[in-house]
């Protein structure tokens, strides 16, 4: 069976469902993104661009250690979810619509 392609329409539909159901009902990276950034840089960089905003949870974790985070995603549903997640966490995350390709 062929693997589904990662398309804007796929992610728009996925993040629309998550937005309706709630962030807690989608996958979590369990802090892996934050750990890998800190390991790779030996400290928290002052600015970070996250391509593929997803739910915004990773961006909020990155902000919690002092980073300024900009997220880039082509899905309006993801950007809306990221903005809501950041607002609820009291984190300042800049969500930008666009394609990283």
ChimeraX commands (.cxc) that place a marker at each C-alpha (Angstrom):
marker #1 position 0.00,0.00,0.00 radius 0.5
marker #1 position 1.48,3.39,-0.96 radius 0.5
marker #1 position 2.31,5.81,1.81 radius 0.5
marker #1 position 0.02,8.89,1.81 radius 0.5
marker #1 position 1.67,12.06,0.55 radius 0.5
marker #1 position 2.21,14.93,2.93 radius 0.5
marker #1 position 0.10,17.62,1.31 radius 0.5
marker #1 position -1.31,20.91,2.50 radius 0.5
marker #1 position -4.86,19.52,2.18 radius 0.5
marker #1 position -3.95,16.49,4.31 radius 0.5
marker #1 position -2.55,18.66,7.11 radius 0.5
marker #1 position -5.36,21.20,6.85 radius 0.5
marker #1 position -7.89,18.39,7.40 radius 0.5
marker #1 position -5.81,16.80,10.18 radius 0.5
marker #1 position -5.29,20.01,12.18 radius 0.5
marker #1 position -8.94,21.03,11.68 radius 0.5
marker #1 position -9.96,17.77,13.39 radius 0.5
marker #1 position -7.45,18.30,16.20 radius 0.5
marker #1 position -8.64,21.87,16.69 radius 0.5
marker #1 position -12.18,20.59,17.16 radius 0.5
marker #1 position -11.22,17.67,19.42 radius 0.5
marker #1 position -8.50,19.37,21.47 radius 0.5
marker #1 position -4.70,19.41,21.45 radius 0.5
marker #1 position -4.49,16.76,24.16 radius 0.5
marker #1 position -5.99,14.25,21.71 radius 0.5
marker #1 position -3.15,14.45,19.18 radius 0.5
marker #1 position 0.36,13.07,19.27 radius 0.5
marker #1 position 3.00,14.58,21.51 radius 0.5
marker #1 position 6.74,14.77,21.00 radius 0.5
marker #1 position 7.06,14.39,24.78 radius 0.5
marker #1 position 9.67,17.14,25.01 radius 0.5
marker #1 position 11.91,15.60,22.32 radius 0.5
marker #1 position 12.11,18.77,20.21 radius 0.5
marker #1 position 13.24,20.88,23.16 radius 0.5
marker #1 position 15.79,18.24,24.26 radius 0.5
marker #1 position 17.24,17.95,20.75 radius 0.5
marker #1 position 17.53,21.72,20.29 radius 0.5
marker #1 position 19.29,22.09,23.63 radius 0.5
marker #1 position 21.57,19.13,22.90 radius 0.5
marker #1 position 22.48,20.38,19.42 radius 0.5
marker #1 position 23.20,23.94,20.54 radius 0.5
marker #1 position 24.52,23.31,24.08 radius 0.5
marker #1 position 22.18,26.08,25.23 radius 0.5
marker #1 position 18.92,27.75,24.31 radius 0.5
marker #1 position 19.40,29.80,21.14 radius 0.5
marker #1 position 17.85,33.25,21.30 radius 0.5
marker #1 position 15.74,32.75,18.16 radius 0.5
marker #1 position 14.32,29.69,16.49 radius 0.5
marker #1 position 12.27,29.05,13.34 radius 0.5
marker #1 position 10.06,25.99,13.61 radius 0.5
marker #1 position 8.94,24.73,10.21 radius 0.5
marker #1 position 5.73,22.76,10.59 radius 0.5
marker #1 position 3.96,24.37,13.55 radius 0.5
marker #1 position 1.64,21.48,14.31 radius 0.5
marker #1 position -0.25,22.08,17.54 radius 0.5
marker #1 position 2.12,24.72,18.90 radius 0.5
marker #1 position 3.09,22.66,21.95 radius 0.5
marker #1 position 6.75,22.38,20.92 radius 0.5
marker #1 position 6.93,26.13,20.27 radius 0.5
marker #1 position 5.53,26.81,23.75 radius 0.5
marker #1 position 8.14,24.53,25.33 radius 0.5
marker #1 position 10.87,26.36,23.42 radius 0.5
marker #1 position 9.54,29.74,24.59 radius 0.5
marker #1 position 9.50,28.45,28.19 radius 0.5
marker #1 position 13.32,28.30,28.18 radius 0.5
marker #1 position 13.69,31.84,26.83 radius 0.5
marker #1 position 13.67,31.38,23.06 radius 0.5
marker #1 position 11.89,33.69,20.66 radius 0.5
marker #1 position 10.00,31.35,18.35 radius 0.5
marker #1 position 8.51,31.87,14.90 radius 0.5
marker #1 position 6.53,28.99,13.45 radius 0.5
marker #1 position 5.92,28.47,9.74 radius 0.5
marker #1 position 3.11,26.30,8.42 radius 0.5
marker #1 position 0.99,26.14,5.27 radius 0.5
marker #1 position -2.10,24.97,7.17 radius 0.5
marker #1 position -4.35,27.73,8.47 radius 0.5
marker #1 position -5.83,25.22,10.93 radius 0.5
marker #1 position -2.37,24.53,12.36 radius 0.5
marker #1 position -1.59,28.24,12.65 radius 0.5
marker #1 position -4.88,28.86,14.45 radius 0.5
marker #1 position -4.22,25.97,16.80 radius 0.5
marker #1 position -0.66,27.18,17.45 radius 0.5
marker #1 position -1.93,30.67,18.23 radius 0.5
marker #1 position -4.57,29.30,20.62 radius 0.5
marker #1 position -2.13,26.92,22.33 radius 0.5
marker #1 position 0.39,29.74,22.81 radius 0.5
marker #1 position -2.24,32.11,24.16 radius 0.5
marker #1 position -3.49,29.50,26.65 radius 0.5
marker #1 position 0.11,28.84,27.76 radius 0.5
marker #1 position 0.93,32.53,28.06 radius 0.5
marker #1 position 3.71,32.11,25.48 radius 0.5
marker #1 position 4.55,34.61,22.76 radius 0.5
marker #1 position 4.82,32.65,19.51 radius 0.5
marker #1 position 4.71,34.29,16.07 radius 0.5
marker #1 position 2.75,32.05,13.69 radius 0.5
marker #1 position 3.40,32.68,9.98 radius 0.5
marker #1 position 1.58,31.15,7.05 radius 0.5
marker #1 position 3.70,29.84,4.20 radius 0.5
marker #1 position 5.57,26.93,2.73 radius 0.5
marker #1 position 9.12,26.01,3.77 radius 0.5
marker #1 position 9.89,24.32,0.45 radius 0.5
marker link #1:1,2 radius 0.2
marker link #1:2,3 radius 0.2
marker link #1:3,4 radius 0.2
marker link #1:4,5 radius 0.2
marker link #1:5,6 radius 0.2
marker link #1:6,7 radius 0.2
marker link #1:7,8 radius 0.2
marker link #1:8,9 radius 0.2
marker link #1:9,10 radius 0.2
marker link #1:10,11 radius 0.2
marker link #1:11,12 radius 0.2
marker link #1:12,13 radius 0.2
marker link #1:13,14 radius 0.2
marker link #1:14,15 radius 0.2
marker link #1:15,16 radius 0.2
marker link #1:16,17 radius 0.2
marker link #1:17,18 radius 0.2
marker link #1:18,19 radius 0.2
marker link #1:19,20 radius 0.2
marker link #1:20,21 radius 0.2
marker link #1:21,22 radius 0.2
marker link #1:22,23 radius 0.2
marker link #1:23,24 radius 0.2
marker link #1:24,25 radius 0.2
marker link #1:25,26 radius 0.2
marker link #1:26,27 radius 0.2
marker link #1:27,28 radius 0.2
marker link #1:28,29 radius 0.2
marker link #1:29,30 radius 0.2
marker link #1:30,31 radius 0.2
marker link #1:31,32 radius 0.2
marker link #1:32,33 radius 0.2
marker link #1:33,34 radius 0.2
marker link #1:34,35 radius 0.2
marker link #1:35,36 radius 0.2
marker link #1:36,37 radius 0.2
marker link #1:37,38 radius 0.2
marker link #1:38,39 radius 0.2
marker link #1:39,40 radius 0.2
marker link #1:40,41 radius 0.2
marker link #1:41,42 radius 0.2
marker link #1:42,43 radius 0.2
marker link #1:43,44 radius 0.2
marker link #1:44,45 radius 0.2
marker link #1:45,46 radius 0.2
marker link #1:46,47 radius 0.2
marker link #1:47,48 radius 0.2
marker link #1:48,49 radius 0.2
marker link #1:49,50 radius 0.2
marker link #1:50,51 radius 0.2
marker link #1:51,52 radius 0.2
marker link #1:52,53 radius 0.2
marker link #1:53,54 radius 0.2
marker link #1:54,55 radius 0.2
marker link #1:55,56 radius 0.2
marker link #1:56,57 radius 0.2
marker link #1:57,58 radius 0.2
marker link #1:58,59 radius 0.2
marker link #1:59,60 radius 0.2
marker link #1:60,61 radius 0.2
marker link #1:61,62 radius 0.2
marker link #1:62,63 radius 0.2
marker link #1:63,64 radius 0.2
marker link #1:64,65 radius 0.2
marker link #1:65,66 radius 0.2
marker link #1:66,67 radius 0.2
marker link #1:67,68 radius 0.2
marker link #1:68,69 radius 0.2
marker link #1:69,70 radius 0.2
marker link #1:70,71 radius 0.2
marker link #1:71,72 radius 0.2
marker link #1:72,73 radius 0.2
marker link #1:73,74 radius 0.2
marker link #1:74,75 radius 0.2
marker link #1:75,76 radius 0.2
marker link #1:76,77 radius 0.2
marker link #1:77,78 radius 0.2
marker link #1:78,79 radius 0.2
marker link #1:79,80 radius 0.2
marker link #1:80,81 radius 0.2
marker link #1:81,82 radius 0.2
marker link #1:82,83 radius 0.2
marker link #1:83,84 radius 0.2
marker link #1:84,85 radius 0.2
marker link #1:85,86 radius 0.2
marker link #1:86,87 radius 0.2
marker link #1:87,88 radius 0.2
marker link #1:88,89 radius 0.2
marker link #1:89,90 radius 0.2
marker link #1:90,91 radius 0.2
marker link #1:91,92 radius 0.2
marker link #1:92,93 radius 0.2
marker link #1:93,94 radius 0.2
marker link #1:94,95 radius 0.2
marker link #1:95,96 radius 0.2
marker link #1:96,97 radius 0.2
marker link #1:97,98 radius 0.2
marker link #1:98,99 radius 0.2
marker link #1:99,100 radius 0.2
marker link #1:100,101 radius 0.2
view
